[in-house]
Amino acid sequence: MNKIIILTAPSGSGKTTIANHLLKHFDNLKFSVSATTREKREYEIDGVHYHFLNIESFKQQITEGNFLEYQEVYPNQFYGTLLSEVKSAWDANKVILFDIDVKGSLNIERGLYDVLSIYIKAPSIETLRQRLILRGTETSESLEKRIKKATEELEFAKYFDYVVTNDQLDRACRIVKFIVEDFMK
Ligand code: 5GP
């Protein structure tokens, strides 16, 4: 069965660093570049971090059945996993790595794929707030949106195969790598 690894975590929880750590260590892992309608951040590259689409194109892709899953993660901001991303990874015999939200994760049909799901938890909501402020990518409004979502998502951590608390980033990286190594066997 084709393998999917799902990393789910609130913005600012260190998930990107953990994902990059995994990609560096596992040659047969490919990051799934999601499509999104949100604004591109200054450092982001279209096609590398996300495929940035306007709402009309995103809705067109939905109509054409091109998503494995998609969510309106924030009001009027859509994010989705394109089937083309997943297929190209599997065609190359790779395991695909998803960075998607809780609802998207729960919508992946477990019977169809071999799925490993890992929830990365920040030590506390206050730590998360501090990290997001330090990162400096959010306006106060988008920061509050992210904190609210992180608080709601915590309820769903129990549905994941593993929950890893990121109190020390290098330690969280090592733990996640260990879990993934086992799944890759
Ligand atoms: P950000 O805007 O901070 O990059 O991401 C916001 C949220 O969208 C994160 O929780 C991220 O995991 C989620 N997300 C990114 N891509 C996808 C996707 O393809 N599908 C779903 N369901 N969520 C996604």
Boltz pocket constraint, residues with backbone or C-beta under 6 A from the ligand:
constraints:
  - pocket:
      binder: B
      contacts: [[A, 7], [A, 8], [A, 9], [A, 10], [A, 11], [A, 34], [A, 35], [A, 38], [A, 69], [A, 70], [A, 71], [A, 73], [A, 79], [A, 80], [A, 81], [A, 99], [A, 100], [A, 101], [A, 102], [A, 103], [A, 104], [A, 105]]
      max_distance: 6.0
